Amino acid sequence: MSRLVEQIAEFLLRRGEMLACAESCTGGLIAKTLTDLAGSSAWFERGFVTYSNLSKTELLGVSEAVLAEHGAVSGPTVEAMGQGLIQRTPAHWGVSVSGVAGPSGGSPAKPVGTVWIGWSHRHPDGVMAEAQHFLFAGDREGIREQALQVALEGLRQRLESAA
């Protein structure tokens, strides 16, 4: 994991860009992992743990309508979280995540292990945001670790392709 974080840091430092994250089911694990690297303040701008719907609305500007229609664990919500990161912070890149880590809280439509991960980027044409759906297996910690890995690998890939 440390090599992956180093690669992300190298891409961001080379460009003079900053990263922010908004986390729900990972509870700050992404921000913790990123800031474990010494010197991360040069490229990590801030992180939000937006566990409640109210925090998603107040801190990131996710509309109540999106939450009511799609729920907190959804592509539209995670995309809106990513857009809010870019619109409300000086960050150039964003990672957002929401899911059901368990052991309870799942439903037939969104079983335990359902996670949406989003990536956003400040672009000359506005904010580019996307989200992908994943269904991870395992216990709460395993689901959170898988979400962390996929979120950072997806960020690295996007940084690399934007180079």
C-alpha positions as CSV (number, residue, x, y, z in Angstrom):
1,M,0.0,0.0,0.0
2,S,2.8,2.4,0.8
3,R,4.2,2.2,-2.8
4,L,0.7,3.0,-4.2
5,V,0.5,6.1,-1.9
6,E,4.0,7.1,-3.0
7,Q,3.0,6.9,-6.7
8,I,-0.1,9.0,-6.0
9,A,2.1,11.5,-4.2
10,E,4.6,11.6,-7.1
11,F,1.9,12.4,-9.6
12,L,0.3,15.1,-7.5
13,L,3.7,16.7,-6.6
14,R,4.9,16.7,-10.2
15,R,1.8,18.7,-11.1
16,G,1.5,20.9,-8.0
17,E,-2.0,19.5,-7.4
18,M,-3.9,18.7,-4.2
19,L,-6.2,15.8,-3.2
20,A,-9.2,15.7,-0.9
21,C,-11.4,12.8,0.1
22,A,-15.0,12.3,1.4
23,E,-15.5,9.0,3.2
24,S,-18.6,7.3,4.7
25,C,-18.2,3.6,5.2
26,T,-14.4,3.8,5.3
27,G,-14.6,6.3,8.2
28,G,-11.3,8.1,7.5
29,L,-9.3,5.1,6.5
30,I,-8.4,6.6,3.1
31,A,-7.2,9.9,4.6
32,K,-5.3,8.0,7.3
33,T,-3.5,5.8,4.8
34,L,-2.6,8.8,2.6
35,T,-1.3,10.9,5.5
36,D,0.8,8.0,6.8
37,L,3.3,9.1,4.2
38,A,5.6,11.8,5.6
39,G,5.3,15.1,3.7
40,S,1.7,14.4,2.6
41,S,0.7,18.0,3.5
42,A,2.3,19.0,0.2
43,W,-0.4,17.2,-1.8
44,F,-3.2,16.1,0.6
45,E,-5.5,19.0,1.2
46,R,-8.2,17.6,3.5
47,G,-10.6,14.8,4.2
48,F,-14.2,14.6,5.3
49,V,-15.8,11.7,7.2
50,T,-19.4,12.3,6.0
51,Y,-21.1,9.4,7.7
52,S,-24.6,10.9,8.0
53,N,-26.8,12.2,5.3
54,L,-26.8,15.6,7.0
55,S,-23.0,15.8,6.8
56,K,-23.1,14.9,3.1
57,T,-25.6,17.7,2.6
58,E,-23.9,20.3,4.8
59,L,-20.3,19.7,4.1
60,L,-20.4,18.5,0.4
61,G,-23.6,20.0,-0.9
62,V,-25.2,16.6,-1.8
63,S,-28.8,17.5,-2.4
64,E,-31.5,16.1,-0.2
65,A,-33.4,15.1,-3.4
66,V,-30.5,12.9,-4.5
67,L,-30.3,11.2,-1.1
68,A,-34.1,10.7,-1.0
69,E,-34.3,9.3,-4.5
70,H,-31.1,7.1,-4.6
71,G,-30.0,6.7,-1.0
72,A,-26.6,7.4,0.6
73,V,-25.1,4.2,-0.9
74,S,-25.5,5.1,-4.6
75,G,-23.6,6.3,-7.7
76,P,-25.4,9.6,-7.8
77,T,-24.6,10.3,-4.2
78,V,-21.0,9.4,-4.5
79,E,-20.7,11.5,-7.7
80,A,-22.3,14.4,-5.8
81,M,-19.8,13.9,-2.9
82,G,-16.9,14.1,-5.4
83,Q,-18.3,17.2,-7.1
84,G,-18.7,18.8,-3.7
85,L,-15.1,18.1,-2.8
86,I,-13.9,19.9,-5.9
87,Q,-16.4,22.8,-5.7
88,R,-15.9,23.4,-2.0
89,T,-12.2,22.9,-1.6
90,P,-9.0,24.0,-3.4
91,A,-8.3,20.3,-4.3
92,H,-7.8,19.3,-7.9
93,W,-8.6,15.6,-7.3
94,G,-11.2,13.9,-5.1
95,V,-12.0,10.4,-3.9
96,S,-15.4,9.7,-2.4
97,V,-16.8,6.5,-1.0
98,S,-20.1,5.3,0.5
99,G,-21.2,1.7,1.2
100,V,-22.5,-0.9,3.5
101,A,-19.6,-2.4,5.5
102,G,-21.7,-4.5,7.8
103,P,-22.2,-6.7,9.6
104,S,-25.7,-5.2,9.6
105,G,-27.4,-2.6,7.5
106,G,-27.7,-4.4,4.2
107,S,-30.8,-5.0,2.2
108,P,-31.7,-7.1,-0.8
109,A,-31.0,-4.1,-3.1
110,K,-27.8,-3.1,-1.2
111,P,-26.4,-6.1,0.6
112,V,-23.5,-5.9,3.0
113,G,-20.3,-5.4,0.9
114,T,-22.0,-2.9,-1.5
115,V,-19.7,0.0,-2.0
116,W,-19.7,2.9,-4.4
117,I,-16.4,4.6,-5.1
118,G,-16.0,7.9,-6.9
119,W,-13.2,9.9,-8.4
120,S,-13.5,13.6,-9.3
121,H,-11.2,16.1,-10.9
122,R,-11.1,19.8,-11.5
123,H,-11.2,20.3,-15.3
124,P,-11.2,23.4,-17.5
125,D,-14.8,22.5,-18.5
126,G,-15.9,22.1,-14.8
127,V,-15.9,19.2,-12.4
128,M,-15.5,15.7,-13.9
129,A,-17.0,13.1,-11.5
130,E,-17.6,9.4,-11.9
131,A,-18.6,6.5,-9.7
132,Q,-18.3,2.7,-9.8
133,H,-20.2,0.0,-8.0
134,F,-18.4,-2.8,-6.2
135,L,-19.6,-5.8,-4.1
136,F,-16.9,-6.8,-1.7
137,A,-16.8,-10.0,0.4
138,G,-15.7,-10.4,3.9
139,D,-16.2,-8.9,7.3
140,R,-16.4,-5.1,8.1
141,E,-12.7,-4.6,8.2
142,G,-12.1,-6.6,5.0
143,I,-14.8,-4.6,3.1
144,R,-13.2,-1.4,4.2
145,E,-9.7,-2.5,3.3
146,Q,-10.9,-3.6,-0.2
147,A,-12.6,-0.2,-0.7
148,L,-9.4,1.5,0.3
149,Q,-7.3,-0.5,-2.1
150,V,-9.7,0.0,-5.0
151,A,-10.2,3.7,-4.3
152,L,-6.4,4.4,-4.3
153,E,-5.7,2.1,-7.3
154,G,-8.4,3.9,-9.2
155,L,-7.0,7.3,-8.3
156,R,-3.5,6.2,-9.4
157,Q,-4.8,5.0,-12.7
158,R,-6.7,8.3,-13.3
159,L,-3.7,10.4,-12.3
160,E,-1.5,8.3,-14.7
161,S,-3.9,8.7,-17.6
162,A,-4.2,12.4,-17.1
163,A,-0.4,12.8,-17.2
